[in-house]
Amino acid sequence: EEATTQLRAKLESQSFVAVVGASGTGKSSIVHAGLVPALRGDRERAWEVIQLVPDKRPLHSLAAALLERLRAEWQRDELRERIEDWAGRLLR
Protein backbone atom coordinates (compact mmCIF):
# COMPACT_ATOMS: atom_id res chain seq x y z
CA GLU A 1 0.00 0.00 0.00
CA GLU A 2 2.86 2.40 0.70
CA ALA A 3 4.17 2.10 -2.85
CA THR A 4 0.67 2.71 -4.24
CA THR A 5 0.31 5.78 -2.03
CA GLN A 6 3.68 7.12 -3.20
CA LEU A 7 2.82 6.57 -6.87
CA ARG A 8 -0.55 8.24 -6.39
CA ALA A 9 1.13 11.24 -4.74
CA LYS A 10 3.53 11.51 -7.71
CA LEU A 11 0.57 11.55 -10.09
CA GLU A 12 -0.96 14.46 -8.20
CA SER A 13 2.08 16.60 -9.02
CA GLN A 14 2.89 15.27 -12.50
CA SER A 15 0.74 13.65 -15.17
CA PHE A 16 3.03 10.75 -16.06
CA VAL A 17 4.69 8.12 -13.91
CA ALA A 18 6.78 5.26 -15.26
CA VAL A 19 7.21 2.19 -13.07
CA VAL A 20 10.53 0.59 -13.98
CA GLY A 21 12.78 -1.94 -12.32
CA ALA A 22 14.35 -5.35 -12.56
CA SER A 23 12.28 -8.38 -13.49
CA GLY A 24 10.45 -9.96 -10.57
CA THR A 25 10.49 -6.93 -8.27
CA GLY A 26 6.71 -6.48 -8.14
CA LYS A 27 6.19 -3.67 -10.66
CA SER A 28 3.16 -5.31 -12.23
CA SER A 29 1.63 -6.14 -8.85
CA ILE A 30 1.93 -2.55 -7.63
CA VAL A 31 0.35 -1.24 -10.82
CA HIS A 32 -2.33 -3.88 -11.48
CA ALA A 33 -3.38 -4.59 -7.89
CA GLY A 34 -2.72 -1.22 -6.31
CA LEU A 35 -2.42 1.87 -8.47
CA VAL A 36 -4.90 1.15 -11.28
CA PRO A 37 -7.77 0.17 -8.93
CA ALA A 38 -7.05 3.26 -6.82
CA LEU A 39 -7.19 5.51 -9.88
CA ARG A 40 -10.33 3.89 -11.24
CA GLY A 41 -11.99 4.36 -7.85
CA ASP A 42 -11.22 8.08 -7.78
CA ARG A 43 -14.55 9.93 -7.74
CA GLU A 44 -12.98 13.38 -8.13
CA ARG A 45 -10.94 12.80 -11.27
CA ALA A 46 -11.18 10.59 -14.37
CA TRP A 47 -7.78 9.00 -15.00
CA GLU A 48 -6.54 7.76 -18.36
CA VAL A 49 -4.56 4.56 -17.78
CA ILE A 50 -2.29 3.24 -20.52
CA GLN A 51 -0.45 0.01 -19.77
CA LEU A 52 2.19 -1.65 -21.90
CA VAL A 53 4.91 -4.24 -21.86
CA PRO A 54 7.88 -2.78 -23.70
CA ASP A 55 9.66 -4.76 -26.39
CA LYS A 56 13.25 -4.38 -27.57
CA ARG A 57 12.49 -0.74 -28.48
CA PRO A 58 10.81 0.50 -25.28
CA LEU A 59 10.38 4.13 -26.31
CA HIS A 60 8.70 3.05 -29.52
CA SER A 61 6.43 0.80 -27.42
CA LEU A 62 5.55 3.77 -25.23
CA ALA A 63 4.91 6.05 -28.23
CA ALA A 64 2.75 3.36 -29.85
CA ALA A 65 0.69 2.89 -26.67
CA LEU A 66 0.12 6.62 -26.30
CA LEU A 67 -0.72 7.07 -29.95
CA GLU A 68 -3.10 4.11 -29.92
CA ARG A 69 -5.50 6.34 -28.01
CA LEU A 70 -5.50 8.77 -30.95
CA ARG A 71 -5.55 6.22 -33.76
CA ALA A 72 -9.20 6.67 -34.65
CA GLU A 73 -8.46 10.26 -35.60
CA TRP A 74 -5.66 9.43 -38.01
CA GLN A 75 -5.27 7.39 -41.15
CA ARG A 76 -3.20 4.18 -40.80
CA ASP A 77 -0.34 5.47 -42.97
CA GLU A 78 0.00 8.50 -40.75
CA LEU A 79 0.09 6.42 -37.54
CA ARG A 80 3.44 4.74 -38.30
CA GLU A 81 4.98 8.11 -39.11
CA ARG A 82 3.67 9.59 -35.86
CA ILE A 83 5.01 6.66 -33.80
CA GLU A 84 8.48 7.21 -35.24
CA ASP A 85 8.20 10.95 -34.59
CA TRP A 86 7.03 10.57 -30.98
CA ALA A 87 9.66 7.91 -30.22
CA GLY A 88 12.31 10.26 -31.56
CA ARG A 89 11.02 13.07 -29.36
CA LEU A 90 11.14 10.79 -26.30
CA LEU A 91 14.80 10.11 -27.04
CA ARG A 92 15.69 13.81 -26.89
ZIHU-V263193 format. One record per pair of residues at least 24 apart in sequence whose C-alpha atoms are under 10 Angstrom apart, sorted by the first residue. I is the first residue (numbers start at 1). GAP is how many residues later the second one is. D is the distance in whole Angstrom. If there is no record, write none. Layout:
{{I GAP D} {I GAP D}}
This chain:
{{1 29 8} {1 32 10} {1 33 7} {1 34 9} {2 28 10} {2 32 10} {3 24 10} {3 27 7} {3 28 9} {3 31 8} {3 32 9} {4 26 6} {4 27 8} {4 29 9} {4 30 6} {4 31 5} {4 32 9} {4 33 10} {4 34 8} {5 29 9} {5 30 8} {5 33 9} {6 29 10} {7 24 9} {7 27 10} {7 28 7} {8 26 10} {8 27 7} {8 28 10} {8 30 8} {8 31 8} {11 28 10} {15 32 10} {15 33 10} {16 33 10} {28 25 10} {57 30 9} {58 29 9} {59 24 10} {59 25 10} {59 27 9} {59 28 5} {59 29 8} {59 30 9} {59 31 7} {59 32 7} {60 24 7} {60 25 9} {60 26 8} {60 27 5} {60 28 8} {60 30 9} {60 31 10} {61 26 8} {62 24 9} {62 25 8} {62 28 9} {63 24 5} {63 25 9} {63 26 9} {63 27 8}}
